[in-house]
Amino acid sequence: MAKGVCMESKPIISRFRNSITAQSIRRGLTLAIPFLTLGSFSLLFLNFPSDSYQTFLHNFLNGSAVALLTTLYNISLGSLALVLCITISLSYGLLAEIDMYILYPVVALCSYMAFCGGIQDHEEYVFNAEWVFTAMFITLASCILFRRILKLSDRMEKLHTTGAEYLFNISIQSLFPVIIIIAFFAILGYLLRTAWGSNNITNFGAYIFLKIFDELSDNLFGILLYVIITHVLWFFGVHGTNTLEAVSRRLFEPNVSVNQSLLLAGQVPTEIFSKTFLDTFAFLGGCGCALSFIIALCIASRRSPNRKIAYVALPSAFFNISEIAVFGFPIIYNFTMAIPFILTPVVLTLISYIATASGLVPVVTQSVDWTVPILFSGYKATGSISGSILQLINLVVGICIYIPFIRRSEQKETAEFQQIVRQMEQDMEAGESSGNLPLFLSHKYPYNYYAKTLSLDLKNALHRGQVDFFYQPQISREGNIHGIEALLRWQHPVTGYISPPVIFALAYEGGFLNELNSYLLNRACNDARILDPQLENDLILSINISAKQIEENGFFDNTYMVLKETQLSRIHFALEITERSAMKITDSLMDDIKRLQNNGISFSLDDFGMGHNSILYLQEGIFDEVKLDGHLVTQLPGNGRSRDIISGIIRMARSLDLRILAEYVETKEQRDILAELGCGFYQGYYYSRPLPMDKLVEYIKTAGNTAEGQR
């Protein structure tokens, strides 16, 4: 029974994580990271705990530096509700209606301001941190309503004006949905304020939590409930610390003043719990004890991207800025990480309570700003080195809690990412067969977010020189090394090697196919320069290109220049084009190909026999070589039809004076049949797997004049 419940919960969790609402929150929070970081560091520089620094800051340029930092804080972290309203609604719009995505932030902002009754007559700034919960709720509600009403308005064809501008029709189509939604939230806000007789109810997030904690602020249960609710909100994408800012500031932090008064009266401080108590001992590095999480990530992570996130987030975590780690890993909606994320601050709160109640650590008697780094904050809050020691103990405990969960989470996310990439490769293979290639970066493709991640990773890998060639030898009938084929290899740090067709598709859709072409061509030429002096006989180096590459502007000019500058004595280049790639034969294309052929570059037709363009290509006289499709070769020993097809292709190719090469040759039996049919060159695992350059050099030296059956 328990197993059945577990199995049922997984689809529910998966549906929730993949829902447009959850994705828009997660992406919106990620987009907000620069603004949150800007505001946090502005606050840090404003309140850095050094008397000499504060004197310098206030005197520098007559206080202009203070004014500048204050402005930066106010427009970023001080306007957190505004930032999240824009980023979340924008993310929702991009996921929901790509044509109308820009309207979603406008609708969300106007709906929120309508609900608040405008922004002029409020005692509080309705975009500050305390209003985050309310702002996010109204943002999501307005986006959901806007999307649904838009679908209903699609039926109102009378509003469409034939011949009018596209944007005009889009605007008219959204007219009634915008009016209905904004008016709805304006009326709803007015009714709430009228019923309660107060504008405070408009910020219902802060209002509700203040009511909950009003009687619970002075006991252990209340403080633990505060910690749990804060982190549950964080986990579901609501900035929990700022949402409960009113609770911590109005109900908890006054206890520090009580302790100070008791000290001045010569009495022993008695109040343990305060906002500073939590910031100093439980929220080390920010929410979820982020500093423990980041250090645990550095220790336990086996994924280089996660370690990089940890290294990037570590400096800011020392100042209790946690967003980079929490949103970058991410912890949001990662149900494996929910347990340590909530459990760690609860455990640290209990440890700190026991240490303080037992007298091992003095109670907090000094308010400390949340950006003060670890050790300094512990000492300043308690006036004792024991406060810093308690922070170190809590830090280690937090690291120990996080480590096993990080490893488990990475295993799950790696498996999920790998499965999606394999699905992309299958979709690409199916698309090549059908002629209907998938558009990975299109918002309609179900895994477009992962595809965009891969596309960005690929571009960065090019800049870092992390895309390589492996080389597979091509052997003649006599056993001599005839040539090598350069096979693209990109080993993604998470998903492993990714198939070349997916790589080219990502580069093409991402707009950097020319950059990839240039990189690969130069990489092949650099490898050829290394190999050329070590050769005794001539050798053909085949480089794969696709029809999309050929169609890119400047491809032939760039190829000609790069190959012309590569001075080689033994190696001759061949450009290998897959037959399944539909290529438009034009006079201009023919001229470009002839120019390269006149300069010693040959052309090979890959996968010959599988598509519809084979005869047409041969008729044009473009190619010097045809490569038999591997699917036909692998079926040779037991399939008479494949043997007859290959025999016919070989006879036709020989009559046109074309070189014939068979790939996927894996057994001696296949090689012997191909030789009997008249095929004189072979490539496959029977001779060698694809090899990196250093292994290729060893192979050539070892093979000598014969490469029979070497693997």
Salt bridges, closest charged atoms under 4 A:
GLU130 OE2 - ARG249 NH2 1.77
GLU130 OE1 - ARG250 NH2 3.35
GLU245 OE2 - ARG249 NE 3.83
ASP279 OD2 - LYS275 NZ 2.74
GLU323 OE2 - HIS239 NE2 3.01
GLU413 OE1 - ARG303 NH1 3.92
GLU425 OE1 - ARG422 NE 2.92
ASP457 OD2 - HIS492 NE2 2.76
ASP468 OD1 - ARG523 NH2 2.72
GLU485 OE1 - LYS627 NZ 2.82
GLU515 OE2 - HIS463 NE2 2.68
ASP538 OD1 - ARG570 NH1 3.42
ASP538 OD2 - HIS572 NE2 3.32
ASP557 OD1 - ARG595 NH2 2.76
GLU576 OE2 - LYS627 NZ 3.09
ASP592 OD1 - ARG595 NH2 3.81
ASP607 OD2 - ARG580 NH2 2.91
GLU625 OE2 - ARG659 NE 2.91
ASP629 OD2 - HIS631 ND1 3.05
GLU663 OE1 - LYS627 NZ 3.40
ASP672 OD2 - LYS668 NZ 2.90
ASP672 OD1 - ARG671 NH2 2.94
GLU676 OE2 - ARG643 NH2 2.98
GLU708 OE1 - ARG671 NH1 2.97
